[in-house]
Every structure is written in C-alpha cells, then in structure tokens.
C-alpha cells in the first residue's frame, strides 16, 4: 500500500480506528499480564520467605531445647 502522508497511514483507509484500537487493547493486555504476574511473584516470594523464616526458627528452637 502507498500512503501519501502520515494521516493516510494512521487512517488505514477508514479502518484505522479498528486497527490501532486492536493494537492498543493488545498492548494493554500484555502490560497488564506482566504487572499481574510480577505482583503475584512478589506475593509468593514474601509468603514463602515468611514460611522459611518460621521453619528456621522452629529448627533453632528444637536444637537449643534438645
């Protein structure tokens, strides 16, 4: 396709809103997924870190009481 200027490129022959809107929705979904996965990872690391600390304290208490 040949476009005479930038506005023709962005209008995409009348389908520009659909095309660029689709790209925008896809980008938002991908960024949202990355953010959600990152937050979930931090939550799990924090949770398992607490569990690890609790288990370590129990082991230390068992060793000192024996």
Phi, psi and omega per residue, in radians:
X1 nan 2.546 3.101
X2 -1.981 2.254 3.099
X3 -2.014 2.360 -3.099
X4 -1.411 -0.467 3.089
X5 -2.696 -3.136 -3.047
X6 -1.163 -0.621 -3.129
X7 -1.151 -0.619 3.049
X8 -1.130 -0.662 3.114
X9 -1.104 -0.806 -3.097
X10 -1.303 -0.436 3.115
X11 -1.391 -0.396 3.077
X12 0.889 0.742 3.097
X13 1.155 0.528 3.128
X14 1.697 -0.161 -3.134
X15 -1.836 0.206 -3.075
X16 -1.043 -0.720 -3.134
X17 -1.075 -0.749 3.119
X18 -1.157 -0.831 -3.077
X19 -1.129 -0.925 -3.085
X20 -1.247 -0.546 3.052
X21 -1.128 -0.672 3.096
X22 -1.131 -0.737 3.079
X23 -1.085 -0.719 -3.128
X24 -1.129 -0.803 3.131
X25 -1.086 -0.729 3.118
X26 -1.097 -0.773 3.117
X27 -1.086 -0.756 3.119
X28 -1.091 -0.727 3.124
X29 -1.131 -0.740 -3.132
X30 -1.159 -0.794 3.116
X31 -1.117 -0.724 3.102
X32 -1.070 -0.724 3.118
X33 -1.114 -0.730 3.111
X34 -1.089 -0.754 3.128
X35 -1.125 -0.787 -3.132
X36 -1.113 -0.739 3.123
X37 -1.143 -0.701 3.118
X38 -1.103 -0.785 3.109
X39 -1.109 -0.715 3.135
X40 -1.126 -0.693 3.136
X41 -1.112 -0.790 3.116
X42 -1.071 -0.713 3.120
X43 -1.086 -0.802 -3.139
X44 -1.153 -0.705 3.100
X45 -1.081 -0.721 3.127
X46 -1.148 -0.785 -3.123
X47 -1.101 -0.841 -3.123
X48 -1.257 -0.456 3.030
X49 -1.145 -0.737 3.086
X50 -1.111 -0.740 3.127
X51 -1.097 -0.728 3.132
X52 -1.112 -0.747 3.115
X53 -1.100 -0.727 3.126
X54 -1.105 -0.780 3.133
X55 -1.120 -0.664 3.122
X56 -1.135 -0.731 3.115
X57 -1.113 -0.670 3.104
X58 -1.116 -0.732 3.129
X59 -1.117 -0.735 3.116
X60 -1.111 -0.760 3.115
X61 -1.107 -0.673 3.114
X62 -1.165 -0.660 -3.133
X63 -1.221 -0.683 -3.111
X64 -1.321 -0.510 -3.123
X65 -1.410 -0.335 -3.113
X66 -1.423 nan nan
